[in-house]
Amino acid sequence: MNIIFSIDALSLVGNKAWRLQDDDTWRDCNFGENLKDGDAKISTKDEVRTWMNIRLVKDKETGLKVKGKSGIFDFLMRGIFSHVIVHRLSPAPIPNKDLMIQTIAQAEIGTPWLLHLDLAGNFRMLHSEETPIIANPDIAVRGEIASSEGYIGEKAAQNTKMMDMLYHQFVAGWLAHLETKRLSVFIPEIKEIRPLDVCIEKIQAWEHE
């Protein structure tokens, strides 16, 4: 896995985007575009974390400047916010269904787990009461938090129909993650996604930078 991150800023209505530069200025860009010379390249998760959900304002000298972390209600108002962009410099894998089922089967019932895909395309469980979900640079695609035996544990893992549907949703979410270069992509509703084989074909045909 060969990944580098950049930081884009996007107006709330989505009609204007900027990218952070090496000299701490911002250039106009198409949101999520490929890396260009002069773009600030971030490689550590600690630095990525500092740029997640930051509110910015326009500045005459640099283009934009940091105003602070976004608040609970900020996304209901007009404003400019930072977004971490994932640039893959190597091919992306197809998520492994057997690993998903195994991960679900091993989850302890009664604990609020978040099933997700990490940046390497591996299924993992996150203890939602111990590890932050918001502004977590390890989450590429996320499902819903679950704790009951209907959704986690050995019994849930043996529900073939549910496992098929959930895997389909995660593969579609993984494709969306690759195409948008965004973190923490929610799995889509099953009725809104293309057939599984089409999603897999598109992942296989997807080209890295």
Phi, psi and omega in degrees: 000121180238105187229142171227155182244151169230172181239120174251150173244143184224134174291156186300323181277355174077015183262003182210135180221153180223157175234137179292137181254167180302329183267016178071012171267174180235135176252154173295144180207170166269126186307127177078013181291166179297160179295145174231161177304135179096344177292140175291126181250124184248133185241342183258145181292329178298318179289322176303315183300324182292341182260000183278130177061045176264136176268136181235160175227157181292146181221136184293327185276316187251352184098310176216158172216154183287132175259332179147179177293146178291148178265180184300322186256009184298325184283003173264356184240165175290145179169178179241130183231150179277151177220135177279129179252130182263119178253115179266128181253013177211163183300155179258143181279170169269125178306143185269117183295319180299322178294322178299312181297317178298318180297318178294317182297327184273354182286135182283125180294140180097348177258133181284099183260149170246112173283131181209166171257132175277183185292342177271000180083018179266140175284134179217157174252137178241129177285106190291344179268351182246334183236129181299142175263317178290137180058041177254111185285358179270351185260113176271313181224136183231149173259212178257154176289134181219148180221348184270161183291349176287343186234339178225165181093177186297320181297315179296320181296338180272357178278091188302317181298316180292320179296320178299314181294316182295319178297317178303315180297318181290323177296318177296321177294323178296319176298316178297321177299316180294318184286325182266340183065026182260156173268163175052046176286129177284143174295139182280164173295142185301327182287348184260359188246160179285163178305152184302316182295328178291317178300316180294319178299320181291324176295317180295328181273347182298138184249131177281169180286000000 
